[in-house]
Structures are given as structure tokens and as C-alpha cells.
Amino acid sequence: MAEVPAHAAEPVPATRRERADAAVGARVFGLVFGALLALFVASAALFADLSAIRPEGRARFCLFLALVTAYTVAAAVVAARGARRDFAALRGVADTTPERWQRHERRFLDRRGSAVAAAIGLALGLGIERLGASLGEDRSEAWRGLVVWSAILNALLFASIAVLARWTLLEIAALRALGRRVRVSLLDRSALAPFVRAGLRSALLWLLGSSLALTLLADVNEPAVVLSVVAVTLGLGVAALLLPSRGLHERLSAARADELAWVRREIARARAALAASDAASRDEAARLPALLAWEARVADMSAWPFDAPSLMRFALFLLVPLGSWLGAAFVERALDATLAR
């Protein structure tokens, strides 16, 4: 009889390590944003008149880039810590060869991969900034240093996004492969918690980043643009939730099919025993109610590791980008109304 996880999943609690990850992420965000802001203000004080630098136009855009860059660096740190922890948690429950495990482990410990991803993102950011200049973007500013800062911050932002994407894809690949080999018990699915944590964490990190990007659209009076970005953001969140568990989903689907095939064979035997009158046949037929109940439970089993509380948390995550855009639009309108008086 095949072993599959129980139908009712236990909620995935916020562990002490996950809370520590959040604290580390907050510190990294504060340090990076504080450093960028201090350097920006110091350079403006040295090379320009601070009174000419207003929180609008390119100056406002640079401050926004610094904010998103700081968040993305912090998100990459949190993603790396969580990915290593969830990967290690599966070591005792995955039927995989030592060579295959070490191959995954080397990728998690390889710092060169992050350096290469950062270099690619840096080049991409500079290329996008250069493309904007070649398309005739208006760069008439009170301080030309804003153009330099825009290029620097754009490059740093894409470098941090590339590192975050690298960690997300690395974890997805490892968990998809291990998900097909995880040993699971019928009544205990605690071994599946790393898959749920990985999906929720990735979804939250990317949706929070997308919500910051959506704040730029507060000034855009193009509903089609806003709806397109929101749709892409929601799709990204769903993909981040499901992809780490894709291999496990295949495993659970196959295991559920095997279990249903077994229990239906047993039901057929018990049903055939109803026609007999000997004691052994009566004992066999007496199993029929339990087998029918078990068949109904297995047929109703989800082939994904997510329980109702986890899905509720994810639904709340999906509201973050839309809520941030609506909040930014409301604040923008309120400020405009106040300043117009």
C-alpha cells in the first residue's frame, strides 16, 4: 500500500528562525537604505545646492530606487537564509543518493553563483539606463549628479534583483527534485513543511517587492497599465507559491492513484465475500464499511501540501500589491488636495 500524506495538514507556524530572518532582513534594509540615503545627501551637499534638490522628478525617482534596492538586498538575504534552512530540513526524509545531495548542496554554498548573477544584473541595469538615455529621455535637472545617481541605483537594483532571482530559482530546482523523493507517511505530513514555507516565503518576498514597484503607478492615469502590472504581479505570486512544490505534487498525485487502486481492489474482494457464508468470508465482508470510508477520504485528498490556513495567508499576500497601489494613490490625491488649498 502506498504511503501518502494525511488529508488534513498542520498549519506551518512562524518559527524562531523565521522571525530571526525577518529581523535580519529589517536590519539589512535599514543599513542599506541608510547608507544610500546618506551618500546621496552627502554628494548633493558637496556638489550641488541642497535647496535645488526637491523630492520630485529625478530626485524622487532616485530616492525610490534606493528604497527598492534596499528592500531587494534584504529580500535576497532572507531568501538565502530560508532556502538553506529548508533544504537542510529535507536531508533526513529524502530518498536521494549522497552524490545528488552534494550536488545540490554545492550550489547552495557556492558564492560565485551570486557574484555572477549580480554582475549580470549590474550590466543589465546599466544597459537599461543607457537605453533610456539613447531614447532621448529628458535629463534636464538642477543637479546633473542625479543622472549619475540614477544610473548607479538602477544598476544596484538590477544586481540585487538578479541575486534574489538566483536564490529563488535555486530553491525551486532543489525542492522540485527532492519533492519527488520525499518519504511521507499517511497520517503525518510534517515533513512537507519546508515546501509550504518555501512557497509562502518566495511569494511574500516577490509580492512585497512588486508592491513597492506599483507605488510608481500612483502618478499614472492609465488603467490598462496598472491592471497589466497587477496581473503580472499576481501571476508571479502564484508561481512563487506553487513551483517549489511541483515535484511533490507529482509525487502525491501518483501516490494517491496507487492508494486508490489498492483500496478499490480490497473493496472488490470484500464485496465478493458477501455472497459466501463461511466465517472467513464474513470477516472479509466486515471490512467493507471501513474500506469505503477510506476510499472516500483518499479520493478527497489534496495533491498539494497546502492547508486552508496556508492558502489564507497566501490570499492575504495577494492583497499587498493592490493595497499598496491604492494606498499610494489615496495619499497622492490627499496631498494634491491639501496643497491646492
C-alpha positions in Angstrom: 0.0 0.0 0.0 1.4 3.4 -1.0 2.1 6.0 1.7 0.7 9.5 1.1 0.4 12.5 3.4 -2.7 12.9 5.5 -5.5 14.9 4.2 -5.6 17.5 7.0 -2.4 19.5 7.0 -1.0 21.1 10.1 -0.5 24.9 9.9 3.0 26.0 9.3 4.0 28.1 12.4 6.3 31.0 12.3 9.4 29.5 13.8 12.0 31.3 15.9 14.5 31.1 13.0 12.0 32.6 10.6 11.4 35.5 13.0 15.2 35.9 13.2 15.3 36.0 9.4 12.8 38.8 9.4 14.8 40.7 12.0 18.0 40.3 9.9 16.2 41.4 6.8 14.9 44.5 8.6 18.4 45.4 9.8 19.9 44.9 6.3 17.2 47.1 4.8 17.8 49.8 7.3 21.6 49.7 6.8 21.5 49.7 3.0 18.8 52.3 2.7 20.5 54.5 5.4 23.9 54.2 3.6 22.4 55.0 0.2 20.5 58.0 1.6 23.5 59.3 3.5 25.7 59.1 0.4 23.0 60.7 -1.8 22.6 63.6 0.6 26.4 64.0 1.2 27.1 64.1 -2.6 24.3 66.6 -3.1 25.7 68.8 -0.3 29.2 68.6 -1.8 28.4 69.1 -5.5 25.1 70.9 -5.6 22.8 73.3 -3.7 20.5 71.2 -1.5 17.7 73.7 -1.9 17.7 72.9 -5.6 17.1 69.2 -4.9 13.4 68.7 -4.4 11.5 65.4 -3.7 10.1 65.3 -7.2 11.2 64.4 -10.7 14.5 62.5 -10.9 15.4 63.2 -7.3 12.2 61.5 -6.2 12.9 58.6 -8.6 16.4 58.2 -7.1 15.0 58.0 -3.6 12.5 55.4 -4.7 15.3 53.4 -6.4 17.3 53.5 -3.2 14.2 52.2 -1.2 13.5 49.3 -3.6 17.2 48.5 -3.8 17.5 48.3 0.0 14.4 46.1 0.1 15.7 43.7 -2.6 19.1 43.3 -0.9 17.3 42.5 2.3 14.9 40.1 0.5 17.9 38.3 -1.1 19.5 37.8 2.4 16.2 36.4 3.8 15.7 34.2 0.7 19.2 32.7 1.1 18.8 32.0 4.8 15.4 30.4 4.3 16.5 28.4 1.3 19.5 26.9 3.1 17.4 26.0 6.2 14.5 24.4 4.2 17.0 22.4 2.1 18.8 21.1 5.2 15.4 20.1 6.8 14.8 17.7 3.9 18.0 15.7 4.3 16.6 13.1 6.6 13.4 12.5 4.7 14.5 12.4 1.0 15.5 9.2 -0.7 18.3 10.5 -2.8 21.9 9.5 -3.4 24.8 11.2 -1.5 26.2 12.4 -4.8 23.0 14.0 -5.9 22.5 15.7 -2.4 26.1 17.0 -2.5 25.5 18.4 -6.0 22.5 20.4 -4.7 24.5 21.4 -1.5 27.4 22.7 -3.5 25.0 25.0 -5.4 23.7 26.4 -2.2 27.1 27.0 -0.8 28.6 28.4 -4.0 29.1 32.2 -3.5 30.4 32.6 -7.1 26.8 32.0 -8.4 25.5 35.0 -6.5 28.5 37.1 -7.8 27.9 36.1 -11.4 24.1 36.8 -11.0 25.0 40.2 -9.5 27.4 41.0 -12.4 24.7 40.1 -14.9 22.1 42.2 -13.2 24.6 45.1 -12.9 25.3 45.0 -16.6 21.5 44.7 -17.4 20.7 47.7 -15.2 23.4 49.9 -16.8 22.2 48.8 -20.2 18.6 49.7 -19.4 19.8 53.1 -18.1 21.8 53.6 -21.2 18.8 52.7 -23.4 16.8 55.3 -21.6 19.4 57.9 -22.5 19.6 56.9 -26.1 15.8 57.2 -26.5 16.0 60.9 -25.7 14.9 60.8 -22.1 14.7 64.3 -20.6 17.7 64.7 -18.2 17.5 68.4 -17.6 17.9 68.6 -13.8 19.0 71.2 -11.4 21.9 68.9 -10.5 23.5 66.7 -13.1 24.6 64.3 -10.3 21.0 63.0 -10.3 21.7 61.4 -13.7 24.8 59.6 -12.2 22.9 58.5 -9.1 20.0 57.2 -11.3 22.5 55.0 -13.3 24.2 53.8 -10.1 21.0 52.9 -8.3 19.4 51.3 -11.4 22.5 49.1 -11.7 22.4 48.2 -8.0 18.7 47.4 -8.1 19.0 45.0 -11.1 22.1 43.4 -9.4 20.1 42.7 -6.2 17.1 41.5 -8.2 19.3 39.1 -10.1 20.7 37.7 -6.8 17.2 37.3 -5.4 16.0 35.6 -8.6 19.0 33.3 -8.4 18.2 32.1 -4.9 14.5 31.7 -5.8 15.3 29.6 -8.9 17.9 27.6 -7.0 15.5 26.7 -4.2 12.7 25.8 -6.8 15.0 23.5 -8.7 16.3 21.7 -5.5 12.8 21.3 -3.9 11.2 20.2 -7.1 13.8 17.4 -7.4 13.7 16.4 -3.8 9.9 16.6 -3.7 9.7 13.5 -6.0 11.8 11.5 -3.5 10.5 12.7 -0.1 9.3 9.9 2.2 5.9 10.7 3.6 3.6 9.0 6.0 -0.2 8.6 5.6 -1.0 10.4 8.8 2.0 12.7 9.2 2.8 15.4 6.7 5.2 17.4 9.0 8.0 16.5 6.5 6.2 18.7 3.9 6.5 21.9 6.0 9.7 23.1 4.1 7.8 23.1 0.8 5.0 25.2 2.3 7.4 27.6 3.9 9.5 28.0 0.8 6.4 28.8 -1.4 4.9 31.2 1.1 8.3 33.0 1.7 9.0 33.3 -2.0 5.5 34.6 -2.8 5.7 37.2 0.0 9.2 38.5 -0.9 8.3 38.9 -4.6 4.8 40.4 -3.9 6.2 42.9 -1.4 8.8 43.9 -4.0 6.2 44.2 -6.6 4.0 46.3 -4.3 6.9 48.8 -3.9 7.2 49.0 -7.7 3.4 49.5 -8.0 3.7 52.7 -6.0 5.3 54.3 -9.0 2.0 53.9 -10.8 0.2 56.3 -8.4 1.0 59.1 -10.9 0.0 57.0 -13.9 -3.5 57.7 -15.2 -3.5 54.6 -17.4 -5.8 51.9 -16.0 -4.6 49.4 -18.6 -1.0 49.8 -17.5 -2.0 49.4 -13.8 -4.1 46.3 -14.4 -1.4 44.7 -16.6 1.2 45.2 -13.8 -1.2 43.9 -11.2 -2.0 40.8 -13.3 1.7 40.1 -13.8 2.3 40.6 -10.1 -0.5 38.1 -9.1 0.8 35.6 -11.6 4.3 35.9 -10.2 3.0 35.3 -6.7 1.1 32.2 -7.7 4.1 30.8 -9.5 6.4 31.5 -6.5 3.9 29.6 -4.2 3.4 26.5 -6.5 6.7 25.9 -8.2 8.7 24.7 -5.2 6.1 22.1 -4.6 5.7 21.0 -8.2 7.8 17.8 -7.8 6.0 17.0 -4.5 2.6 17.5 -6.3 3.6 14.9 -8.9 4.6 12.5 -6.1 1.4 13.0 -4.2 -0.7 12.5 -7.4 1.0 9.2 -8.2 0.8 8.1 -4.5 -2.9 8.9 -4.3 -3.6 7.0 -7.5 -1.7 4.0 -6.1 -3.6 4.1 -2.8 -7.0 4.4 -4.6 -6.1 1.4 -6.8 -5.2 -0.7 -3.7 -8.3 0.2 -1.7 -10.6 -0.5 -4.6 -9.1 -3.9 -5.1 -9.7 -4.6 -1.4 -13.3 -3.3 -1.8 -13.8 -5.7 -4.7 -12.6 -8.6 -2.5 -14.8 -7.6 0.4 -17.8 -7.3 -1.9 -17.2 -10.7 -3.4 -17.1 -12.2 0.1 -20.7 -11.0 0.8 -22.0 -13.9 -1.2 -20.1 -16.5 0.8 -21.4 -17.9 4.1 -18.2 -19.2 5.8 -16.6 -17.3 8.7 -13.5 -16.2 6.8 -15.7 -14.6 4.2 -17.9 -12.9 6.8 -14.7 -11.4 8.3 -13.6 -10.2 4.9 -17.0 -8.7 4.2 -17.0 -6.9 7.6 -14.1 -4.7 6.3 -16.3 -3.2 3.6 -17.6 -0.1 5.5 -14.1 0.9 6.7 -12.7 0.4 3.2 -15.4 2.5 1.6 -14.8 5.3 4.2 -11.0 5.1 3.5 -11.7 5.3 -0.3 -13.7 8.4 0.2 -11.0 10.0 2.3 -8.2 9.2 -0.1 -10.3 10.4 -3.1 -10.8 13.7 -1.3 -7.1 14.1 -0.5 -5.3 17.1 -2.0 -2.3 16.5 -4.1 -0.7 19.8 -2.9 0.9 20.3 0.5 -1.1 23.4 1.4 -3.7 23.5 4.0 -6.5 26.1 4.5 -4.5 28.4 6.8 -1.6 28.5 4.4 -3.9 29.3 1.5 -5.5 32.0 3.6 -2.1 33.6 4.3 -1.3 33.5 0.6 -4.6 35.2 -0.2 -3.7 38.0 2.2 -0.3 38.2 0.5 -2.0 38.8 -2.8 -3.8 41.8 -1.4 -0.4 43.5 -0.6 0.4 44.9 -4.1 -3.1 46.1 -4.8 -3.4 47.6 -1.4 -0.1 49.4 -1.7 -1.1 50.9 -5.0 -4.5 52.0 -3.7 -2.9 53.4 -0.6 -0.3 55.4 -2.6 -3.0 56.7 -4.9 -5.1 57.8 -2.0 -2.1 59.6 -0.3 -1.2 61.2 -3.6 -4.7 62.6 -4.1 -4.9 63.7 -0.5 -1.6 65.6 -0.8 -2.7 67.2 -4.0 -6.0 68.4 -2.5 -4.1 69.7 0.6 -1.5 71.6 -1.4 -4.2 73.1 -3.7 -5.9 74.9 -0.9 
